[in-house]
Amino acid sequence: MEGRTVIITGSNRGIGKATAMEIAKRGARIILACRNLDMAEKVQKEIIHETKNRSIVVKKLDLSSQKSIREFAAEINKTESSLNVLLHNAGIVNRHIEKTEDNLELTMATNHFGPFLLTHLLI
């Protein structure tokens, strides 16, 4: 994976964090795309400490917000010369109907519409 750039959404805990750790061990440059920057920065430090891979970057991404997705994608398209892997790991389960700022149902926005829009904007 050396020389590859990998974006992992929802990588500040659970499967996303474990995946980031394993890919970092293989030498890839990883972009931790997370809503919670404080948690993501802690994970970044942990990954760097455990893997000695210093190519771990944190960027804010909220997949329930089309504005956040568009800002994230614009920054990636501007700053990255290539993107080799996009791992859609972020997801939620919301037991109550809740609308996003875009007037979409929160679970659908985060788990379906958001990843679709992000992929579309990055290819």
Protein Blocks (a to p, Z undefined) as FASTA:
>chain_A
ZZiacddehilgcjllmmmmmmmmnopacddddfblmlmmmmmmmmmmmnopabbccddd
dfkbmklmmmmmmmmmmmpmbdfbdcdfbccddfbdcddfkopafklmmmmmmmmmmmmm
mZZ
